[in-house]
Amino acid sequence: MNEPGIGITEHRGPAEAEDEWLSRLADAAEAEGLDGSVSLEEMAAMLRAHCG
């Protein structure tokens, strides 16, 4: 009965998997650059103009 167990480094819970996924998304967004992006203030102004 020499079954391989799951090592601590191999086991990831949902929180760790989500952190890894979010980090990959952030890295991808950062690599795309700032072209076409807006600040939070600009986005808020656009939403106010659209909804107001």
mmCIF entry with sequence, helices, sheets and N, C-alpha, C, O atoms, coordinates in Angstrom:
data_MODEL
# 
_entry.id   MODEL 
# 
_entity.id                         1 
_entity.type                       polymer 
_entity.pdbx_number_of_molecules   1 
# 
_entity_poly.entity_id                      1 
_entity_poly.type                           'polypeptide(L)' 
_entity_poly.nstd_linkage                   no 
_entity_poly.nstd_monomer                   no 
_entity_poly.pdbx_seq_one_letter_code       MNEPGIGITEHRGPAEAEDEWLSRLADAAEAEGLDGSVSLEEMAAMLRAHCG 
_entity_poly.pdbx_seq_one_letter_code_can   MNEPGIGITEHRGPAEAEDEWLSRLADAAEAEGLDGSVSLEEMAAMLRAHCG 
_entity_poly.pdbx_strand_id                 A 
# 
loop_
_entity_poly_seq.entity_id 
_entity_poly_seq.num 
_entity_poly_seq.mon_id 
_entity_poly_seq.hetero 
1 1  MET n 
1 2  ASN n 
1 3  GLU n 
1 4  PRO n 
1 5  GLY n 
1 6  ILE n 
1 7  GLY n 
1 8  ILE n 
1 9  THR n 
1 10 GLU n 
1 11 HIS n 
1 12 ARG n 
1 13 GLY n 
1 14 PRO n 
1 15 ALA n 
1 16 GLU n 
1 17 ALA n 
1 18 GLU n 
1 19 ASP n 
1 20 GLU n 
1 21 TRP n 
1 22 LEU n 
1 23 SER n 
1 24 ARG n 
1 25 LEU n 
1 26 ALA n 
1 27 ASP n 
1 28 ALA n 
1 29 ALA n 
1 30 GLU n 
1 31 ALA n 
1 32 GLU n 
1 33 GLY n 
1 34 LEU n 
1 35 ASP n 
1 36 GLY n 
1 37 SER n 
1 38 VAL n 
1 39 SER n 
1 40 LEU n 
1 41 GLU n 
1 42 GLU n 
1 43 MET n 
1 44 ALA n 
1 45 ALA n 
1 46 MET n 
1 47 LEU n 
1 48 ARG n 
1 49 ALA n 
1 50 HIS n 
1 51 CYS n 
1 52 GLY n 
# 
_struct_asym.id          A 
_struct_asym.entity_id   1 
# 
loop_
_struct_conf.conf_type_id 
_struct_conf.id 
_struct_conf.pdbx_PDB_helix_id 
_struct_conf.beg_label_comp_id 
_struct_conf.beg_label_asym_id 
_struct_conf.beg_label_seq_id 
_struct_conf.pdbx_beg_PDB_ins_code 
_struct_conf.end_label_comp_id 
_struct_conf.end_label_asym_id 
_struct_conf.end_label_seq_id 
_struct_conf.pdbx_end_PDB_ins_code 
_struct_conf.beg_auth_comp_id 
_struct_conf.beg_auth_asym_id 
_struct_conf.beg_auth_seq_id 
_struct_conf.end_auth_comp_id 
_struct_conf.end_auth_asym_id 
_struct_conf.end_auth_seq_id 
_struct_conf.pdbx_PDB_helix_class 
_struct_conf.details 
_struct_conf.pdbx_PDB_helix_length 
HELX_P HELX_P1 AA1 PRO A 14 ? GLU A 32 ? PRO A 14 GLU A 32 1 ? 19 
HELX_P HELX_P2 AA2 LEU A 40 ? CYS A 51 ? LEU A 40 CYS A 51 1 ? 12 
# 
_struct_conf_type.id          HELX_P 
_struct_conf_type.criteria    ? 
_struct_conf_type.reference   ? 
# 
loop_
_atom_site.group_PDB 
_atom_site.id 
_atom_site.type_symbol 
_atom_site.label_atom_id 
_atom_site.label_alt_id 
_atom_site.label_comp_id 
_atom_site.label_asym_id 
_atom_site.label_entity_id 
_atom_site.label_seq_id 
_atom_site.pdbx_PDB_ins_code 
_atom_site.Cartn_x 
_atom_site.Cartn_y 
_atom_site.Cartn_z 
_atom_site.occupancy 
_atom_site.B_iso_or_equiv 
_atom_site.pdbx_formal_charge 
_atom_site.auth_seq_id 
_atom_site.auth_comp_id 
_atom_site.auth_asym_id 
_atom_site.auth_atom_id 
_atom_site.pdbx_PDB_model_num 
ATOM 1   N N  . MET A 1 1  ? 0.840   -1.191 0.000   1.00 0.00 ? 1  MET A N  1 
ATOM 2   C CA . MET A 1 1  ? 0.000   0.000  0.000   1.00 0.00 ? 1  MET A CA 1 
ATOM 3   C C  . MET A 1 1  ? 0.876   1.242  0.000   1.00 0.00 ? 1  MET A C  1 
ATOM 4   O O  . MET A 1 1  ? 1.016   1.942  1.003   1.00 0.00 ? 1  MET A O  1 
ATOM 5   N N  . ASN A 1 2  ? 1.434   1.475  -1.116  1.00 0.00 ? 2  ASN A N  1 
ATOM 6   C CA . ASN A 1 2  ? 2.334   2.596  -1.265  1.00 0.00 ? 2  ASN A CA 1 
ATOM 7   C C  . ASN A 1 2  ? 1.680   3.654  -2.163  1.00 0.00 ? 2  ASN A C  1 
ATOM 8   O O  . ASN A 1 2  ? 2.225   3.998  -3.212  1.00 0.00 ? 2  ASN A O  1 
ATOM 9   N N  . GLU A 1 3  ? 0.535   4.160  -1.761  1.00 0.00 ? 3  GLU A N  1 
ATOM 10  C CA . GLU A 1 3  ? -0.189  5.138  -2.564  1.00 0.00 ? 3  GLU A CA 1 
ATOM 11  C C  . GLU A 1 3  ? 0.390   6.528  -2.329  1.00 0.00 ? 3  GLU A C  1 
ATOM 12  O O  . GLU A 1 3  ? 0.647   6.920  -1.191  1.00 0.00 ? 3  GLU A O  1 
ATOM 13  N N  . PRO A 1 4  ? 0.591   7.260  -3.408  1.00 0.00 ? 4  PRO A N  1 
ATOM 14  C CA . PRO A 1 4  ? 1.111   8.624  -3.225  1.00 0.00 ? 4  PRO A CA 1 
ATOM 15  C C  . PRO A 1 4  ? 0.038   9.521  -2.603  1.00 0.00 ? 4  PRO A C  1 
ATOM 16  O O  . PRO A 1 4  ? -1.127  9.490  -2.999  1.00 0.00 ? 4  PRO A O  1 
ATOM 17  N N  . GLY A 1 5  ? 0.446   10.295 -1.649  1.00 0.00 ? 5  GLY A N  1 
ATOM 18  C CA . GLY A 1 5  ? -0.473  11.238 -1.014  1.00 0.00 ? 5  GLY A CA 1 
ATOM 19  C C  . GLY A 1 5  ? -0.364  12.593 -1.669  1.00 0.00 ? 5  GLY A C  1 
ATOM 20  O O  . GLY A 1 5  ? 0.531   12.835 -2.479  1.00 0.00 ? 5  GLY A O  1 
ATOM 21  N N  . ILE A 1 6  ? -1.259  13.456 -1.322  1.00 0.00 ? 6  ILE A N  1 
ATOM 22  C CA . ILE A 1 6  ? -1.229  14.820 -1.835  1.00 0.00 ? 6  ILE A CA 1 
ATOM 23  C C  . ILE A 1 6  ? -0.351  15.637 -0.911  1.00 0.00 ? 6  ILE A C  1 
ATOM 24  O O  . ILE A 1 6  ? -0.636  15.766 0.280   1.00 0.00 ? 6  ILE A O  1 
ATOM 25  N N  . GLY A 1 7  ? 0.711   16.185 -1.460  1.00 0.00 ? 7  GLY A N  1 
ATOM 26  C CA . GLY A 1 7  ? 1.597   17.018 -0.672  1.00 0.00 ? 7  GLY A CA 1 
ATOM 27  C C  . GLY A 1 7  ? 0.989   18.385 -0.434  1.00 0.00 ? 7  GLY A C  1 
ATOM 28  O O  . GLY A 1 7  ? 0.065   18.803 -1.131  1.00 0.00 ? 7  GLY A O  1 
ATOM 29  N N  . ILE A 1 8  ? 1.511   19.058 0.540   1.00 0.00 ? 8  ILE A N  1 
ATOM 30  C CA . ILE A 1 8  ? 0.999   20.384 0.875   1.00 0.00 ? 8  ILE A CA 1 
ATOM 31  C C  . ILE A 1 8  ? 1.138   21.321 -0.320  1.00 0.00 ? 8  ILE A C  1 
ATOM 32  O O  . ILE A 1 8  ? 0.249   22.136 -0.567  1.00 0.00 ? 8  ILE A O  1 
ATOM 33  N N  . THR A 1 9  ? 2.221   21.223 -1.053  1.00 0.00 ? 9  THR A N  1 
ATOM 34  C CA . THR A 1 9  ? 2.413   22.113 -2.195  1.00 0.00 ? 9  THR A CA 1 
ATOM 35  C C  . THR A 1 9  ? 1.483   21.774 -3.359  1.00 0.00 ? 9  THR A C  1 
ATOM 36  O O  . THR A 1 9  ? 1.247   22.615 -4.226  1.00 0.00 ? 9  THR A O  1 
ATOM 37  N N  . GLU A 1 10 ? 0.962   20.570 -3.385  1.00 0.00 ? 10 GLU A N  1 
ATOM 38  C CA . GLU A 1 10 ? 0.075   20.167 -4.475  1.00 0.00 ? 10 GLU A CA 1 
ATOM 39  C C  . GLU A 1 10 ? -1.386  20.491 -4.193  1.00 0.00 ? 10 GLU A C  1 
ATOM 40  O O  . GLU A 1 10 ? -2.191  20.596 -5.119  1.00 0.00 ? 10 GLU A O  1 
ATOM 41  N N  . HIS A 1 11 ? -1.730  20.648 -2.925  1.00 0.00 ? 11 HIS A N  1 
ATOM 42  C CA . HIS A 1 11 ? -3.126  20.883 -2.559  1.00 0.00 ? 11 HIS A CA 1 
ATOM 43  C C  . HIS A 1 11 ? -3.400  22.382 -2.505  1.00 0.00 ? 11 HIS A C  1 
ATOM 44  O O  . HIS A 1 11 ? -2.694  23.131 -1.830  1.00 0.00 ? 11 HIS A O  1 
ATOM 45  N N  . ARG A 1 12 ? -4.427  22.805 -3.222  1.00 0.00 ? 12 ARG A N  1 
ATOM 46  C CA . ARG A 1 12 ? -4.845  24.202 -3.180  1.00 0.00 ? 12 ARG A CA 1 
ATOM 47  C C  . ARG A 1 12 ? -6.319  24.247 -2.886  1.00 0.00 ? 12 ARG A C  1 
ATOM 48  O O  . ARG A 1 12 ? -7.113  23.569 -3.537  1.00 0.00 ? 12 ARG A O  1 
ATOM 49  N N  . GLY A 1 13 ? -6.683  25.033 -1.920  1.00 0.00 ? 13 GLY A N  1 
ATOM 50  C CA . GLY A 1 13 ? -8.090  25.227 -1.612  1.00 0.00 ? 13 GLY A CA 1 
ATOM 51  C C  . GLY A 1 13 ? -8.690  26.256 -2.549  1.00 0.00 ? 13 GLY A C  1 
ATOM 52  O O  . GLY A 1 13 ? -7.981  26.844 -3.365  1.00 0.00 ? 13 GLY A O  1 
ATOM 53  N N  . PRO A 1 14 ? -9.986  26.475 -2.438  1.00 0.00 ? 14 PRO A N  1 
ATOM 54  C CA . PRO A 1 14 ? -10.666 27.437 -3.315  1.00 0.00 ? 14 PRO A CA 1 
ATOM 55  C C  . PRO A 1 14 ? -10.087 28.850 -3.221  1.00 0.00 ? 14 PRO A C  1 
ATOM 56  O O  . PRO A 1 14 ? -9.982  29.541 -4.234  1.00 0.00 ? 14 PRO A O  1 
ATOM 57  N N  . ALA A 1 15 ? -9.715  29.281 -2.025  1.00 0.00 ? 15 ALA A N  1 
ATOM 58  C CA . ALA A 1 15 ? -9.191  30.636 -1.865  1.00 0.00 ? 15 ALA A CA 1 
ATOM 59  C C  . ALA A 1 15 ? -7.858  30.792 -2.587  1.00 0.00 ? 15 ALA A C  1 
ATOM 60  O O  . ALA A 1 15 ? -7.618  31.813 -3.231  1.00 0.00 ? 15 ALA A O  1 
ATOM 61  N N  . GLU A 1 16 ? -6.997  29.796 -2.486  1.00 0.00 ? 16 GLU A N  1 
ATOM 62  C CA . GLU A 1 16 ? -5.702  29.865 -3.151  1.00 0.00 ? 16 GLU A CA 1 
ATOM 63  C C  . GLU A 1 16 ? -5.860  29.825 -4.666  1.00 0.00 ? 16 GLU A C  1 
ATOM 64  O O  . GLU A 1 16 ? -5.157  30.532 -5.388  1.00 0.00 ? 16 GLU A O  1 
ATOM 65  N N  . ALA A 1 17 ? -6.779  29.003 -5.142  1.00 0.00 ? 17 ALA A N  1 
ATOM 66  C CA . ALA A 1 17 ? -7.026  28.920 -6.582  1.00 0.00 ? 17 ALA A CA 1 
ATOM 67  C C  . ALA A 1 17 ? -7.568  30.256 -7.099  1.00 0.00 ? 17 ALA A C  1 
ATOM 68  O O  . ALA A 1 17 ? -7.192  30.702 -8.183  1.00 0.00 ? 17 ALA A O  1 
ATOM 69  N N  . GLU A 1 18 ? -8.448  30.889 -6.325  1.00 0.00 ? 18 GLU A N  1 
ATOM 70  C CA . GLU A 1 18 ? -8.998  32.184 -6.727  1.00 0.00 ? 18 GLU A CA 1 
ATOM 71  C C  . GLU A 1 18 ? -7.902  33.256 -6.734  1.00 0.00 ? 18 GLU A C  1 
ATOM 72  O O  . GLU A 1 18 ? -7.849  34.078 -7.649  1.00 0.00 ? 18 GLU A O  1 
ATOM 73  N N  . ASP A 1 19 ? -7.039  33.251 -5.733  1.00 0.00 ? 19 ASP A N  1 
ATOM 74  C CA . ASP A 1 19 ? -5.931  34.210 -5.690  1.00 0.00 ? 19 ASP A CA 1 
ATOM 75  C C  . ASP A 1 19 ? -5.021  34.053 -6.900  1.00 0.00 ? 19 ASP A C  1 
ATOM 76  O O  . ASP A 1 19 ? -4.595  35.039 -7.502  1.00 0.00 ? 19 ASP A O  1 
ATOM 77  N N  . GLU A 1 20 ? -4.729  32.807 -7.250  1.00 0.00 ? 20 GLU A N  1 
ATOM 78  C CA . GLU A 1 20 ? -3.868  32.546 -8.410  1.00 0.00 ? 20 GLU A CA 1 
ATOM 79  C C  . GLU A 1 20 ? -4.530  33.038 -9.689  1.00 0.00 ? 20 GLU A C  1 
ATOM 80  O O  . GLU A 1 20 ? -3.877  33.651 -10.533 1.00 0.00 ? 20 GLU A O  1 
ATOM 81  N N  . TRP A 1 21 ? -5.824  32.773 -9.834  1.00 0.00 ? 21 TRP A N  1 
ATOM 82  C CA . TRP A 1 21 ? -6.580  33.203 -11.015 1.00 0.00 ? 21 TRP A CA 1 
ATOM 83  C C  . TRP A 1 21 ? -6.608  34.729 -11.108 1.00 0.00 ? 21 TRP A C  1 
ATOM 84  O O  . TRP A 1 21 ? -6.398  35.286 -12.185 1.00 0.00 ? 21 TRP A O  1 
ATOM 85  N N  . LEU A 1 22 ? -6.865  35.407 -9.989  1.00 0.00 ? 22 LEU A N  1 
ATOM 86  C CA . LEU A 1 22 ? -6.895  36.868 -9.990  1.00 0.00 ? 22 LEU A CA 1 
ATOM 87  C C  . LEU A 1 22 ? -5.524  37.454 -10.311 1.00 0.00 ? 22 LEU A C  1 
ATOM 88  O O  . LEU A 1 22 ? -5.426  38.473 -10.995 1.00 0.00 ? 22 LEU A O  1 
ATOM 89  N N  . SER A 1 23 ? -4.478  36.819 -9.823  1.00 0.00 ? 23 SER A N  1 
ATOM 90  C CA . SER A 1 23 ? -3.122  37.278 -10.128 1.00 0.00 ? 23 SER A CA 1 
ATOM 91  C C  . SER A 1 23 ? -2.829  37.153 -11.619 1.00 0.00 ? 23 SER A C  1 
ATOM 92  O O  . SER A 1 23 ? -2.219  38.041 -12.216 1.00 0.00 ? 23 SER A O  1 
ATOM 93  N N  . ARG A 1 24 ? -3.269  36.044 -12.218 1.00 0.00 ? 24 ARG A N  1 
ATOM 94  C CA . ARG A 1 24 ? -3.069  35.876 -13.666 1.00 0.00 ? 24 ARG A CA 1 
ATOM 95  C C  . ARG A 1 24 ? -3.842  36.932 -14.445 1.00 0.00 ? 24 ARG A C  1 
ATOM 96  O O  . ARG A 1 24 ? -3.331  37.471 -15.427 1.00 0.00 ? 24 ARG A O  1 
ATOM 97  N N  . LEU A 1 25 ? -5.078  37.237 -14.018 1.00 0.00 ? 25 LEU A N  1 
ATOM 98  C CA . LEU A 1 25 ? -5.865  38.277 -14.685 1.00 0.00 ? 25 LEU A CA 1 
ATOM 99  C C  . LEU A 1 25 ? -5.190  39.638 -14.560 1.00 0.00 ? 25 LEU A C  1 
ATOM 100 O O  . LEU A 1 25 ? -5.126  40.393 -15.530 1.00 0.00 ? 25 LEU A O  1 
ATOM 101 N N  . ALA A 1 26 ? -4.690  39.949 -13.376 1.00 0.00 ? 26 ALA A N  1 
ATOM 102 C CA . ALA A 1 26 ? -4.017  41.228 -13.155 1.00 0.00 ? 26 ALA A CA 1 
ATOM 103 C C  . ALA A 1 26 ? -2.758  41.324 -14.003 1.00 0.00 ? 26 ALA A C  1 
ATOM 104 O O  . ALA A 1 26 ? -2.484  42.372 -14.588 1.00 0.00 ? 26 ALA A O  1 
ATOM 105 N N  . ASP A 1 27 ? -1.993  40.247 -14.076 1.00 0.00 ? 27 ASP A N  1 
ATOM 106 C CA . ASP A 1 27 ? -0.785  40.238 -14.901 1.00 0.00 ? 27 ASP A CA 1 
ATOM 107 C C  . ASP A 1 27 ? -1.131  40.461 -16.372 1.00 0.00 ? 27 ASP A C  1 
ATOM 108 O O  . ASP A 1 27 ? -0.448  41.212 -17.067 1.00 0.00 ? 27 ASP A O  1 
ATOM 109 N N  . ALA A 1 28 ? -2.183  39.813 -16.839 1.00 0.00 ? 28 ALA A N  1 
ATOM 110 C CA . ALA A 1 28 ? -2.593  39.961 -18.234 1.00 0.00 ? 28 ALA A CA 1 
ATOM 111 C C  . ALA A 1 28 ? -3.063  41.392 -18.509 1.00 0.00 ? 28 ALA A C  1 
ATOM 112 O O  . ALA A 1 28 ? -2.738  41.962 -19.550 1.00 0.00 ? 28 ALA A O  1 
ATOM 113 N N  . ALA A 1 29 ? -3.821  41.967 -17.586 1.00 0.00 ? 29 ALA A N  1 
ATOM 114 C CA . ALA A 1 29 ? -4.297  43.339 -17.764 1.00 0.00 ? 29 ALA A CA 1 
ATOM 115 C C  . ALA A 1 29 ? -3.134  44.319 -17.762 1.00 0.00 ? 29 ALA A C  1 
ATOM 116 O O  . ALA A 1 29 ? -3.104  45.260 -18.556 1.00 0.00 ? 29 ALA A O  1 
ATOM 117 N N  . GLU A 1 30 ? -2.183  44.096 -16.872 1.00 0.00 ? 30 GLU A N  1 
ATOM 118 C CA . GLU A 1 30 ? -1.015  44.975 -16.810 1.00 0.00 ? 30 GLU A CA 1 
ATOM 119 C C  . GLU A 1 30 ? -0.199  44.890 -18.097 1.00 0.00 ? 30 GLU A C  1 
ATOM 120 O O  . GLU A 1 30 ? 0.328   45.898 -18.567 1.00 0.00 ? 30 GLU A O  1 
ATOM 121 N N  . ALA A 1 31 ? -0.095  43.703 -18.659 1.00 0.00 ? 31 ALA A N  1 
ATOM 122 C CA . ALA A 1 31 ? 0.676   43.508 -19.886 1.00 0.00 ? 31 ALA A CA 1 
ATOM 123 C C  . ALA A 1 31 ? 0.027   44.209 -21.082 1.00 0.00 ? 31 ALA A C  1 
ATOM 124 O O  . ALA A 1 31 ? 0.716   44.577 -22.034 1.00 0.00 ? 31 ALA A O  1 
ATOM 125 N N  . GLU A 1 32 ? -1.286  44.394 -21.037 1.00 0.00 ? 32 GLU A N  1 
ATOM 126 C CA . GLU A 1 32 ? -1.997  45.054 -22.145 1.00 0.00 ? 32 GLU A CA 1 
ATOM 127 C C  . GLU A 1 32 ? -1.728  46.548 -22.195 1.00 0.00 ? 32 GLU A C  1 
ATOM 128 O O  . GLU A 1 32 ? -1.871  47.167 -23.250 1.00 0.00 ? 32 GLU A O  1 
ATOM 129 N N  . GLY A 1 33 ? -1.343  47.130 -21.077 1.00 0.00 ? 33 GLY A N  1 
ATOM 130 C CA . GLY A 1 33 ? -1.059  48.561 -21.049 1.00 0.00 ? 33 GLY A CA 1 
ATOM 131 C C  . GLY A 1 33 ? -2.288  49.375 -20.699 1.00 0.00 ? 33 GLY A C  1 
ATOM 132 O O  . GLY A 1 33 ? -3.326  48.841 -20.309 1.00 0.00 ? 33 GLY A O  1 
ATOM 133 N N  . LEU A 1 34 ? -2.141  50.697 -20.851 1.00 0.00 ? 34 LEU A N  1 
ATOM 134 C CA . LEU A 1 34 ? -3.190  51.619 -20.427 1.00 0.00 ? 34 LEU A CA 1 
ATOM 135 C C  . LEU A 1 34 ? -4.025  52.171 -21.578 1.00 0.00 ? 34 LEU A C  1 
ATOM 136 O O  . LEU A 1 34 ? -4.964  52.930 -21.339 1.00 0.00 ? 34 LEU A O  1 
ATOM 137 N N  . ASP A 1 35 ? -3.707  51.811 -22.818 1.00 0.00 ? 35 ASP A N  1 
ATOM 138 C CA . ASP A 1 35 ? -4.472  52.311 -23.960 1.00 0.00 ? 35 ASP A CA 1 
ATOM 139 C C  . ASP A 1 35 ? -5.939  51.926 -23.831 1.00 0.00 ? 35 ASP A C  1 
ATOM 140 O O  . ASP A 1 35 ? -6.271  50.751 -23.675 1.00 0.00 ? 35 ASP A O  1 
ATOM 141 N N  . GLY A 1 36 ? -6.807  52.921 -23.897 1.00 0.00 ? 36 GLY A N  1 
ATOM 142 C CA . GLY A 1 36 ? -8.241  52.671 -23.831 1.00 0.00 ? 36 GLY A CA 1 
ATOM 143 C C  . GLY A 1 36 ? -8.792  52.573 -22.423 1.00 0.00 ? 36 GLY A C  1 
ATOM 144 O O  . GLY A 1 36 ? -9.998  52.398 -22.249 1.00 0.00 ? 36 GLY A O  1 
ATOM 145 N N  . SER A 1 37 ? -7.940  52.682 -21.413 1.00 0.00 ? 37 SER A N  1 
ATOM 146 C CA . SER A 1 37 ? -8.428  52.582 -20.043 1.00 0.00 ? 37 SER A CA 1 
ATOM 147 C C  . SER A 1 37 ? -8.829  53.955 -19.519 1.00 0.00 ? 37 SER A C  1 
ATOM 148 O O  . SER A 1 37 ? -8.404  54.981 -20.050 1.00 0.00 ? 37 SER A O  1 
ATOM 149 N N  . VAL A 1 38 ? -9.643  53.964 -18.485 1.00 0.00 ? 38 VAL A N  1 
ATOM 150 C CA . VAL A 1 38 ? -10.070 55.212 -17.852 1.00 0.00 ? 38 VAL A CA 1 
ATOM 151 C C  . VAL A 1 38 ? -9.870  55.078 -16.349 1.00 0.00 ? 38 VAL A C  1 
ATOM 152 O O  . VAL A 1 38 ? -9.822  53.971 -15.813 1.00 0.00 ? 38 VAL A O  1 
ATOM 153 N N  . SER A 1 39 ? -9.755  56.209 -15.682 1.00 0.00 ? 39 SER A N  1 
ATOM 154 C CA . SER A 1 39 ? -9.617  56.197 -14.231 1.00 0.00 ? 39 SER A CA 1 
ATOM 155 C C  . SER A 1 39 ? -10.989 55.961 -13.600 1.00 0.00 ? 39 SER A C  1 
ATOM 156 O O  . SER A 1 39 ? -12.016 56.049 -14.273 1.00 0.00 ? 39 SER A O  1 
ATOM 157 N N  . LEU A 1 40 ? -10.994 55.663 -12.317 1.00 0.00 ? 40 LEU A N  1 
ATOM 158 C CA . LEU A 1 40 ? -12.271 55.482 -11.621 1.00 0.00 ? 40 LEU A CA 1 
ATOM 159 C C  . LEU A 1 40 ? -13.088 56.767 -11.640 1.00 0.00 ? 40 LEU A C  1 
ATOM 160 O O  . LEU A 1 40 ? -14.314 56.724 -11.743 1.00 0.00 ? 40 LEU A O  1 
ATOM 161 N N  . GLU A 1 41 ? -12.413 57.911 -11.541 1.00 0.00 ? 41 GLU A N  1 
ATOM 162 C CA . GLU A 1 41 ? -13.112 59.193 -11.569 1.00 0.00 ? 41 GLU A CA 1 
ATOM 163 C C  . GLU A 1 41 ? -13.779 59.414 -12.926 1.00 0.00 ? 41 GLU A C  1 
ATOM 164 O O  . GLU A 1 41 ? -14.917 59.878 -12.995 1.00 0.00 ? 41 GLU A O  1 
ATOM 165 N N  . GLU A 1 42 ? -13.066 59.080 -14.003 1.00 0.00 ? 42 GLU A N  1 
ATOM 166 C CA . GLU A 1 42 ? -13.646 59.209 -15.344 1.00 0.00 ? 42 GLU A CA 1 
ATOM 167 C C  . GLU A 1 42 ? -14.829 58.270 -15.526 1.00 0.00 ? 42 GLU A C  1 
ATOM 168 O O  . GLU A 1 42 ? -15.840 58.645 -16.118 1.00 0.00 ? 42 GLU A O  1 
ATOM 169 N N  . MET A 1 43 ? -14.702 57.057 -15.019 1.00 0.00 ? 43 MET A N  1 
ATOM 170 C CA . MET A 1 43 ? -15.796 56.104 -15.128 1.00 0.00 ? 43 MET A CA 1 
ATOM 171 C C  . MET A 1 43 ? -17.017 56.582 -14.340 1.00 0.00 ? 43 MET A C  1 
ATOM 172 O O  . MET A 1 43 ? -18.148 56.460 -14.811 1.00 0.00 ? 43 MET A O  1 
ATOM 173 N N  . ALA A 1 44 ? -16.790 57.120 -13.152 1.00 0.00 ? 44 ALA A N  1 
ATOM 174 C CA . ALA A 1 44 ? -17.894 57.636 -12.345 1.00 0.00 ? 44 ALA A CA 1 
ATOM 175 C C  . ALA A 1 44 ? -18.595 58.785 -13.065 1.00 0.00 ? 44 ALA A C  1 
ATOM 176 O O  . ALA A 1 44 ? -19.823 58.875 -13.044 1.00 0.00 ? 44 ALA A O  1 
ATOM 177 N N  . ALA A 1 45 ? -17.819 59.662 -13.700 1.00 0.00 ? 45 ALA A N  1 
ATOM 178 C CA . ALA A 1 45 ? -18.403 60.794 -14.434 1.00 0.00 ? 45 ALA A CA 1 
ATOM 179 C C  . ALA A 1 45 ? -19.232 60.277 -15.609 1.00 0.00 ? 45 ALA A C  1 
ATOM 180 O O  . ALA A 1 45 ? -20.318 60.790 -15.875 1.00 0.00 ? 45 ALA A O  1 
ATOM 181 N N  . MET A 1 46 ? -18.726 59.268 -16.308 1.00 0.00 ? 46 MET A N  1 
ATOM 182 C CA . MET A 1 46 ? -19.478 58.694 -17.430 1.00 0.00 ? 46 MET A CA 1 
ATOM 183 C C  . MET A 1 46 ? -20.792 58.064 -16.963 1.00 0.00 ? 46 MET A C  1 
ATOM 184 O O  . MET A 1 46 ? -21.827 58.210 -17.612 1.00 0.00 ? 46 MET A O  1 
ATOM 185 N N  . LEU A 1 47 ? -20.735 57.369 -15.837 1.00 0.00 ? 47 LEU A N  1 
ATOM 186 C CA . LEU A 1 47 ? -21.949 56.748 -15.301 1.00 0.00 ? 47 LEU A CA 1 
ATOM 187 C C  . LEU A 1 47 ? -22.959 57.809 -14.859 1.00 0.00 ? 47 LEU A C  1 
ATOM 188 O O  . LEU A 1 47 ? -24.161 57.677 -15.091 1.00 0.00 ? 47 LEU A O  1 
ATOM 189 N N  . ARG A 1 48 ? -22.451 58.851 -14.225 1.00 0.00 ? 48 ARG A N  1 
ATOM 190 C CA . ARG A 1 48 ? -23.368 59.941 -13.814 1.00 0.00 ? 48 ARG A CA 1 
ATOM 191 C C  . ARG A 1 48 ? -24.026 60.573 -15.039 1.00 0.00 ? 48 ARG A C  1 
ATOM 192 O O  . ARG A 1 48 ? -25.227 60.844 -15.027 1.00 0.00 ? 48 ARG A O  1 
ATOM 193 N N  . ALA A 1 49 ? -23.259 60.807 -16.078 1.00 0.00 ? 49 ALA A N  1 
ATOM 194 C CA . ALA A 1 49 ? -23.794 61.424 -17.293 1.00 0.00 ? 49 ALA A CA 1 
ATOM 195 C C  . ALA A 1 49 ? -24.810 60.506 -17.977 1.00 0.00 ? 49 ALA A C  1 
ATOM 196 O O  . ALA A 1 49 ? -25.817 60.966 -18.513 1.00 0.00 ? 49 ALA A O  1 
ATOM 197 N N  . HIS A 1 50 ? -24.532 59.217 -17.950 1.00 0.00 ? 50 HIS A N  1 
ATOM 198 C CA . HIS A 1 50 ? -25.423 58.250 -18.596 1.00 0.00 ? 50 HIS A CA 1 
ATOM 199 C C  . HIS A 1 50 ? -26.710 58.033 -17.804 1.00 0.00 ? 50 HIS A C  1 
ATOM 200 O O  . HIS A 1 50 ? -27.794 57.936 -18.379 1.00 0.00 ? 50 HIS A O  1 
ATOM 201 N N  . CYS A 1 51 ? -26.582 57.960 -16.496 1.00 0.00 ? 51 CYS A N  1 
ATOM 202 C CA . CYS A 1 51 ? -27.744 57.626 -15.651 1.00 0.00 ? 51 CYS A CA 1 
ATOM 203 C C  . CYS A 1 51 ? -28.442 58.874 -15.102 1.00 0.00 ? 51 CYS A C  1 
ATOM 204 O O  . CYS A 1 51 ? -29.582 58.792 -14.643 1.00 0.00 ? 51 CYS A O  1 
ATOM 205 N N  . GLY A 1 52 ? -27.783 59.999 -15.146 1.00 0.00 ? 52 GLY A N  1 
ATOM 206 C CA . GLY A 1 52 ? -28.291 61.169 -14.450 1.00 0.00 ? 52 GLY A CA 1 
ATOM 207 C C  . GLY A 1 52 ? -29.199 61.992 -15.228 1.00 0.00 ? 52 GLY A C  1 
ATOM 208 O O  . GLY A 1 52 ? -29.688 63.008 -14.735 1.00 0.00 ? 52 GLY A O  1 
# 
